[in-house]
Amino acid sequence: MDERSRTARNRRPWRLARISGPTGLLCALAVLMMAAAPLAPGDPNRTDCMCRYHGNYYAQGDMICMRGPGGLRIARCEMLLNNPSWNITVNPCHGV
């Protein structure tokens, strides 16, 4: 067996290329930042989206009495296509 076939057989195809200098530093920094991202504090399901009506802010799930073309109706603050929106129900407001 000659030297060339022995070295070809002993090569590791999974060996990664070495990156050194500023490029290697930036790559290492990027990998560390991506690894630390899931550890950031805060609730991933938390939303700061609020609905507005007449200058007042309302959280999701809040219900108000909203004036519309059909008169006063109950409206609920909900998310629609990733945006806060009022869902106006068919229920009229009573006692207002």
Protein Blocks (a to p, Z undefined) as FASTA:
>chain_A
ZZklmmmmmpcfkbccddehjllmmmmmmmmmmmmmmmpgcjfkbccbdcdeehiacdeh
iacddddfkopaddddddeehiacddddfbdcehZZ
